[in-house]
Amino acid sequence: MKLKSLKSKIILSAVNIICIAGALTFSIISDSQINSLTSQKGAEKWRGNNSDMNYSQVSCFFSDDSGLNTNSVNAIRNAVKSALTGASLKEEENKRLWIDTYTSSLGKMEVSGTKRGTAKTEITAVTSDFFLIHDFKFADGSYFRDDELSGNGIVIDSMLAWQIFGSDEVKGMTAEINGFDFYVAGIVDIPESGAEKKTYGKLPRAYIPYSSAELLSGNGENIPVQSYEAVIPNPVKEFAYNTVSEFVENQYENTSVTVENSERFSLSNNFKRLKHLSNCVIITNSVQYTWWENSARVTEIKVSLNLFAVLVFLVIPFLTLLLFLIKLFRFINSKQPFKRLIQKIKSKIPY
């Protein structure tokens, strides 16, 4: 009987070890999937320069018929400035308190290089803070700045660089789009995470400033804005998110979605998504998401499923622990060690 009991304990211990190892494995996979995203680290990056302040990254995405364009985006900025002033948060001299960017997809265009011909490319108009918020890795060069006089810089990915130049070390070379010349300011690596690879697409991508986008699109300052993103001080919980979402939802009701990125993959939010997983899958609006937001949404589903796997693996260890505690309680109750200890102490106390 003792041998059989020992064998059962060994088997139970092995099963518990396997279950705990499985739970840890899926937890590590989730951490890897989250950390590989290039779009969720804006607050962390900006906080590096302002370590005494808590920051939050907020992103808004709009439908084509929302009416938000490059001219009206300043209204969102004014709402943020007003909220920061109301919270007594002021910028120090020569030091920026917050950053933001907005982007517009210009669609597919032919881009020509100086060596190897042309390539159909997804063109996105961005402001320079886009590269401060997004964690792109530059293979060569750097990003353009909004205050550059020429305003004709371009950042291309390494796929495009190889297709039209035959190298990814092409900083300063000339790329042509619709008869307009751009100097290559920088070359960024292709995203490596599984979710980003799926949403990035098969075509190369390039990013140009709005001053050049206005010439290419012919829309002047009325280019429809697809996304607005900001890294804002967050002195109290959800201050940054509420500041942006309240304004955006009032002005662009049913044509926008606002996301708080900094706590997006917190344990509490992961549990909420797992409880309402269908909400992550079913899209009930006409909002146009960017490729980096789509990759984050894919990762949300993966992380939720990983959490479910962790919970399944932890069922047996939990029941084992519960059984152990019950047995321990019964043992203590039957032996009454505390009562005996008190009696011994009392017996040694002189009267």
Disulfide bonds with the S-S distance in Angstrom:
none
